[in-house]
Amino acid sequence: MMNWDKLICDVRLGQEGRQERKGGVRSEFERDYDRLIFSSPFRRLQNKTQVFPLPGSIFVHNRLTHSLEVACVGRSLANEIAQPLLEKYKAEPWRDKLLKMGEIVAAACLAHDLGNPPFGHSGEKTIGAFFSEGRGQLLRNKLTAEQWDDLVHFEGNANSFRSLVHQFRGRRPGGFAMTYSTLAAIVKYPYSSAYAGEKGKFGFFTTERDVFARIADRLGMIKQGEDRYCRHPLVYMVEAADDICYQIMDIEDGHKLRIISTDETIALLMRFFEPDRAAHVSNVMATVADPNEKIVYLRSCIVGLLVDECARVFVENEDAILRGEFSGTLIEHMSEVPADGYRACSDLAYHRLYRAGYVVDVDLAGNRIINFLLDKLIDAVLHPEHNYSQLLLNKFPEQYDVSASSLYEKIQAVIDHISAMTDVYALNLYRQLGGISLPTV
């Protein structure tokens, strides 16, 4: 059984031998949060698609605003959970560690999408499909089975972990040198790509396997087999905060873009409430004339409700979670009425939002751009002696090791580069390499 004393650990990756702690009022976990906020990879999220195309006259969520909102919800959820646990463990000498849960979850929420490529979730699928269906298939016999699994199941969550822990060229050991607990809280699928299955989900690439094992063993995470562990309990909070935000905020964005009418949006969101609460919410909305403000009020009520529900589920199932026996997500165990509201939002989002014309158009364009870049850049690292390759390799930032000793690491350097691109940068590079446009000074 896992225990909180080990699970909450502020040792930093790459600095395990460091004895002293920095002074000041900030905890090590708050330093994680601040380190992410000021980082270039986090800033680049502002130009990465969440669901809808990056805003023109109407502002919708991008990866950065989504991550900030998830961090807010995650901190609230963790603090809500911490209160009853503080009472439950009041006799334990490590009890005060529970007060740090909100800080850890907030930092992990900021980082959870750090490894996602441009053009939303379709970008992830495009990278995997390049190897399983596209020109990348030609490399199959040159890679190990493990390496091939990593590529055909390319996963943004695993890439987020890599982006934080990998020692890119010129960087210090430990990458971002984050705390063990923050790193573990990011990994939704704590197993290798060998277990990816039909859903294609996994938590770390072959190159980061030993790093994750070191973190998991230090934190006392339950090992279920070779390269497979039970989740760190804080992962459930990060996951729930993400689920709450993307589902409810996508509906709000759909209303802003007029894909869903005001009346339909209100009727949909009211399904989260029991009759008494619904009556109160309706009365408050009647005092608001602005349609957008009505939806904002509804959204805030629902987020608060879902935080309370997920906190209740976690606390009631804490023992099962610590034993590694809890099945599913916190959202899936909510009470009947909010669960019904959540399912209704999921169904509408799938059929009306994620298939909206301009969302599909971005997916199609992103697919073509990423396939083109993968093809050209992988060819360049495989054949660096060619004149065109030498020109292309000059486009790589120094941190990516395009001359690595193994083929797999060279391919990873290409994927690292493309994954870090914003939508706009990827589009501009596609145009330049295709001779469609020339750079301007």
C-alpha positions, 0 to 999 in steps of 0.5 A: 500500500502506498503512503503519503509520507513517501508519495510527497517528496521534494527531492529534485531529479538530477539533484538527489545528492543536494542536502541544503534547501533554498531559503525563503517562503516558497516551498520546492513545489511552488518553485516547480510552479514558478519554474514552469510559468517562466519557461519557454515551453510553457509560453509557447503553449499560447500559440498551440491549438486546444480544440478550435483554431487560434482566435481571430475576432473571438477569443477561445482557449489555447493550450496556455489558457487551458493549462492555467485554468486546469492549474486553478481547478487542480489546486482547489480540488487538491486543497478540498481533498487535503482537509478531511485527510488532515483530520484522518491523519492528524496523529501522523508525524508527516501530516503537514505534508498533505498541505503541499498537495495543492502546490504539487497538483497545480504545478503538474497541471501546468505541465500536463500538456507541455509535450503536446505537438501543434494542431491539437490532439490530431497532431498527436495522432498524426505523428503516430500515424506517420510511422504506422501508416505513412512513410515512417513504415520504412524504418520499422526493421531498423528499430527495436520492438520497444522503440517502434511501439513508442513511435506508432503510439506517440503520446503527448503525456509521455512527451510531456514527461520527456520534455521535463526530465530529458537532458537535452544538449547544453542542459543540466542533469535532470532536465527541468530538475523538477521534484519527484512528486510533481513529475509523478503527478503528471504521468497519467499512464505509468507504464511503457508503450508495450502496454499501450493497447488499442487506446495507444496510451502510455506514460514514458518512452524507452529513453525515459524508462529508467528515470521513471522507475527511479522516481516511482521506486523512491515514492513507493509507487506499487509496481505491477509488472515490468515497466508498469506501476500503479498511478501516483494518487495525485494523478487522479486530481490532475486528470479530474481538473483537466477533464472538468476544464476541457469539457466545460470550457469547450462548451463555453467556447462553442457558445462564443463561436455560435455553434451552440445557441444560448438557449441550448447551452443553458439547457445543457448546463442546467442538467448538472444540478439537482432541482433545488439548486437548479431553481436557485441558479435560474433565479440568479441568471434571471438577474443577468441580461448578457447571454455570455455572462449567463454562461460564465455564471453557469460554468463557474457553478458547475466547476465548483460542483464538479470539484466538490464531487471529485473531492468526495469521490477521492476521499471515499476511495482513498484507501483503494487508491493507495492500494492501487485498486481504484478503477476509472477516473474520479469523474466516472464515479460522480453522483447520478445528476452531475454525471448525466450532465457531464455525459450530455456535454461529452456527447454534444462536444463529440458530435457538434464541436469536435466535428465543426467545419473549421476544427476539421479544416485545422486537423486536415491542414495540421496533418499535412504540415506535420507529415511533411515536416516529419518526412523532410526532417527525418530524411535530413538526419538520416542522410546528413551528407546531402546538401539539402540535409545540411541546409535543413539541419541548420534549422534545428535548435542546438538542444536537439541531438541530430547526430546522436549515436542511434537511429531512434535518438535521431528520430526523437530529436526530430519529434522533439523539435516538431512537438515544440513548435507552435502552430504558426511556426510549423505552418511557416516552416512548411511554407518555406520548405515547400517553396510557398513563401520566403522568410522576411527580415 
